[in-house]
Amino acid sequence: MMRLYDNHLSGNGYKPRLLLAHLVRSYERVEIDILKGGSRTPEFLAMNPNGRIPVLRLEDGTCLAESNAILWYLAEGTPFLPADPLARALTLQWMFFEQYSHEPNIAVARHWLRHVEMTEAQRAQLPSRQAGGRAALAVMERHLGHRPWFGAAAMTVADVALYAYTHVAGEGGFDLSDYPNVTAWLARVAAQPGHVPMHPAPEGVVSPRV
Ligand SMILES: N[C@@H](CCC(=O)N[C@@H](CS)C(=O)NCC(=O)O)C(=O)O
C-alpha cells in the first residue's frame, strides 16, 4: 500500500490527501512532527534528501517528494491531468506559479503567524511576503475573471495545488473578500464530489468508500 508522510498543518501535505480522496485511492498516512525536526532525521533524509514532507512512498519502496510532483504522478491517466499537450502545459504553468509566486508568500506568512514564534528576521520579512501573496491572489483573480478553472476546462491538479493554501490564506493575514472570483472558485472546488477538508487529517490507513 502507498504511504504518505505528511503533517496535519501542511497545505503541501493536504494536496495529495485531497487528490487521493478524489481518486478514491487507499493509502497509509504517517504524521511527521515537522516542528520538532521529524523530517530531518537520517531515516527521513534517506527518503527525501530535502528533509520536507510530503513524501509518497510507493509500493516498490520508491519515494517521491515535492507535492506537485506527487499530484502529477497520481493524476496521470485520470481526469485531473488532461491528455492534451497544451492543457498539460497550462496545468504545469499554474503549478509552477503556485510554487514560485504563491506558496513561498501565502504558506510562509501563514506558517509564521500560526505555527511558530517569529524571529526578528521573519517579523521584518512578513510585510513583503504578504505583499507577494496579495500579488499572487490578484493574478488568480484576473485569470478567474474569464475561466472557471486553472489548467483546463474542468478541475485539474493545478486547482488542487492552488486550493491548498488559498483556502487558508486568511490564517496568513490575507482578506479573501478582496478577491470575489477567487472566493467563488474556492466554493467550486469545495463543492466537487469527493472533496475532503484539510482538517481533521485522517489517521493510519485511509480506505475511502467507493
Ligand atoms: N516544495 C515543497 C515544499 C515542502 C515543504 O515546505 N514542506 C514543509 C511543510 S509545508 C516541511 O516539511 N517543513 C519541515 C522542514 O523544513 O523541516 C513541496 O511542495 O512539497
The ligand as a Gaussian input file, in Angstrom:
#p B3LYP/6-31G(d) Opt

LIG

0 1
 N        8.170000      22.492000      -2.428000
 C        7.849000      21.525000      -1.422000
 C        7.748000      22.233000      -0.076000
 C        7.587000      21.245000       1.061000
 C        7.637000      21.933000       2.407000
 O        7.966000      23.121000       2.518000
 N        7.286000      21.157000       3.444000
 C        7.278000      21.699000       4.779000
 C        5.869000      21.595000       5.378000
 S        4.716000      22.532000       4.405000
 C        8.209000      20.889000       5.663000
 O        8.282000      19.691000       5.556000
 N        8.933000      21.559000       6.566000
 C        9.766000      20.904000       7.539000
 C       11.204000      21.300000       7.452000
 O       11.554000      22.121000       6.581000
 O       11.958000      20.786000       8.267000
 C        6.532000      20.814000      -1.772000
 O        5.721000      21.406000      -2.488000
 O        6.333000      19.669000      -1.347000

